[in-house]
Amino acid sequence: DAQESRGLGDVYKRQLVGLGGKTMARKLRRLTYEDRLILENMLKQDTPLVKIAEEVGVTRQCIYKELQRNGKLENRRNYNADEAQKRLLAKC
């Protein structure tokens, strides 16, 4: 059962994701600093966002939102994990 909840604190919400004809449940979670470093390195190699999402273990939408929050959706190669982490910590 996938219940819809829009709260940011709902980190463990379950969502159905179709992969290669299979349907499996994936836990949504927030990106860690290590995830952001992986994201930065893979973006510099022009890796497709779908592949990055698979590597990090999050949805493609999570990657898009991270880039959008940090103003790097159009200029992905300039994403900086340190800046993104500082911006996140400044909000807390």
N, C-alpha and C positions, 0 to 999 in steps of 0.2 A: 504494500500500500504506500503510494507516494502522496504525501499530504503537501499541499501548497502552503508555504509560509514565506513571507517576504522579509522577515526580520534578519538583521545582520548577525545576530547571535545564534542563529539556527545553523550552526556549522555542520551538523551531522544529518541534515536533511537528506533523504534518499530520493534519487531521481532515476528513472529508467533511461538507459542509454542503449541504442542499437549499435552493435558492432559486428559487421560481416554476417548479417542474417541472424545473429544471436542477440538476445536481449538480456542484459545483466544490470544489476543494481550497482550504482557507484556512489560512494559517500562524497558529498561536497565538503570542501575544507578550504581554509584560508592558505594563501601562499606563505611559505616561510622565507627567510633570507636566502637559504640554500636553493630553494625553488627559483627565486628571483635571479640568482647567479646563473643557474642553468638556462633560464629564459634569456638573459642577456647574451650569454655565449652562443646559444642556438640562433638568436636573432641576427647576430653578427655574421653567422654562416648562411643566412637567408633560408633557414629551415622553415617549412610551412607551419602555420600555427597549429594545425591538427596534429602534426607529429610532435610538436613541443608539448601540447596538452597531454598526449599519450605518455610521453617521457616523464613529465612531472606528476601525472596521475590525477589531473583535474579535467574539467570540461573545457571545450574550446571557448565557450562563453566566458569562463573565468579568466582566460588569457586575454581575450578582447577587452574585458572590463579593466584588467590591470593596466593595459596599454592606454586605454581611454583615460583612466584616473590620473595617469602620469603624463598626459599630453603627447604620447608617442604613437598614437594609432596610425598616423600618416607617415611618420619618419621612424620606423621601427628599429633601424640599425643604431639609433642614438639612445636607445633605452639604457638606463643606468641603474643597476640593482641597488647601489648605495644610496642614490638620490631617492629612489622609490621607498626604500626602507626608512630613511630619515623622514620622508613625508608622512609615512604611516605612523611612526612613533611620535611625531609632532602633534598628531590628532588625538593621541591618548591622554 
